[in-house]
Amino acid sequence: MVHAESRRAAAPTIVLTVTLGLAAACWAAAVWLMGGMDMGVATRPGSFGFFAAAWVTMMVAMMLPGAAPAMARQARMSGAVHTSLVFAGAYLAVWALAGVVAYALDRPHGPLAAGVVVSVAGAYELTPVKCHFRRRCREDARSGLGFGLCCVGSSIGLMAMLVALDVMSLFWMSVVAVLGCAQKLLPARGAIDVPLALALLGLGFVIVIAPSLVPGLTPPMM
């Protein structure tokens, strides 16, 4: 009985440790996979096999840290680590499917299209749909599938921005990862969300009218 209780108490800590360790390892793998591929808006995703491997690695690195508290809650409620593994698998499967959609929709584009996408992402941050999914993404999740769908709904604008600016950029990957994680962990408040939306709208405007002001956005030949 004592052994079972100690295992139950240790489960959340084990889950947090493994989750953050795996995310850190995937950041290192992303650096290796994406080295030399950063060409700004001219970056192409490559073959589907390469893109799939890079995308899944990116999602583990970017999205697991923000999901770690929800996974720990699963472990605490069940008293077993394996429930969190099932939760994480379903959560990441949703993001993997989002990658398939991103790959299918991605087309060669320039700064103008990228600026429009960033502006739309900024406007999306102010919509009731975004607010709904952002709130749901912070509530106690009953399943990895439901949690994943809500988090995709919350972060879809940010992920579209990443794909439009440079899906192989470690800089933009880091920016989106920090913003996505913060929105999972911090409450939805105007003081937080409105400045972010305005910043994205401003960035989109700058990209449209003066893309050269954004470092790394265009390769030297463009």
C-alpha positions, -999 to 999 in steps of 0.1 A, spaced: 0 0 0 28 24 9 47 14 -22 16 21 -44 11 55 -27 47 65 -32 45 55 -69 14 76 -73 30 106 -57 62 102 -79 43 99 -112 38 136 -119 75 143 -112 86 115 -135 63 127 -162 76 163 -160 112 152 -160 108 129 -190 87 154 -209 111 183 -205 141 161 -211 126 148 -244 118 184 -255 154 195 -248 167 165 -268 144 174 -297 156 210 -297 191 197 -301 179 174 -329 161 203 -346 193 223 -346 211 195 -364 182 187 -388 176 224 -398 212 235 -401 219 254 -433 183 253 -444 172 288 -432 166 308 -464 138 331 -451 106 331 -471 125 313 -499 129 282 -477 113 251 -492 102 222 -470 120 195 -490 107 160 -494 77 149 -474 98 124 -455 123 150 -444 96 175 -436 77 149 -415 108 140 -395 116 177 -390 80 187 -381 75 160 -355 108 168 -340 98 205 -339 64 198 -324 79 177 -296 104 205 -289 79 233 -291 47 219 -279 55 194 -252 68 219 -226 35 238 -226 16 205 -223 37 192 -194 14 205 -167 -16 188 -183 3 156 -186 14 158 -150 -22 162 -140 -31 131 -159 -4 112 -140 -15 126 -107 -51 116 -112 -44 81 -124 -13 75 -104 4 59 -134 29 73 -159 15 53 -189 -17 74 -190 4 105 -197 22 86 -225 -12 79 -241 -22 115 -236 11 128 -252 8 104 -281 -27 116 -290 -17 153 -285 13 150 -308 -7 130 -333 -30 161 -337 1 183 -343 15 157 -368 -17 159 -388 -14 197 -387 20 193 -403 5 172 -431 -19 201 -438 9 227 -436 30 207 -461 0 203 -485 -8 240 -484 27 254 -486 36 271 -518 65 292 -530 59 328 -518 75 361 -512 75 387 -484 41 401 -494 23 368 -488 43 363 -456 34 398 -444 -3 391 -451 -2 358 -432 15 374 -402 -11 402 -402 -40 377 -404 -23 358 -375 -23 390 -355 -60 397 -362 -69 361 -353 -54 367 -318 -83 391 -312 -112 369 -324 -137 351 -301 -126 318 -317 -91 323 -306 -102 333 -271 -124 302 -268 -96 278 -278 -70 296 -257 -93 292 -226 -100 256 -234 -63 249 -239 -57 259 -202 -85 239 -187 -82 204 -173 -80 182 -204 -97 148 -204 -79 134 -234 -48 142 -254 -70 144 -285 -92 170 -271 -63 190 -257 -45 188 -290 -75 200 -310 -80 230 -286 -43 239 -287 -41 237 -325 -72 260 -326 -54 284 -302 -20 283 -319 -30 280 -356 -23 316 -363 12 314 -348 20 282 -367 8 297 -400 31 326 -392 60 302 -387 54 284 -420 50 316 -439 82 333 -425 105 303 -425 95 268 -412 132 259 -410 142 290 -390 153 282 -354 147 319 -345 111 319 -356 106 284 -342 118 297 -308 96 328 -309 65 307 -317 74 281 -291 77 308 -263 45 325 -273 26 291 -276 39 279 -242 31 312 -225 -5 311 -239 -10 276 -224 3 286 -190 -9 322 -186 -45 333 -182 -63 349 -212 -62 386 -204 -64 417 -226 -32 431 -211 -13 400 -225 -32 391 -257 -39 426 -272 -2 437 -272 8 404 -289 -19 409 -315 -8 445 -322 29 434 -324 20 407 -350 -1 432 -370 28 457 -368 53 430 -379 31 420 -408 28 456 -419 66 461 -418 72 428 -438 48 441 -465 62 476 -469 99 470 -460 109 434 -458 146 442 -457 141 456 -422 134 421 -409 167 403 -405 169 369 -423 135 373 -440 149 372 -475 182 357 -488 207 381 -503 197 374 -539 160 384 -534 
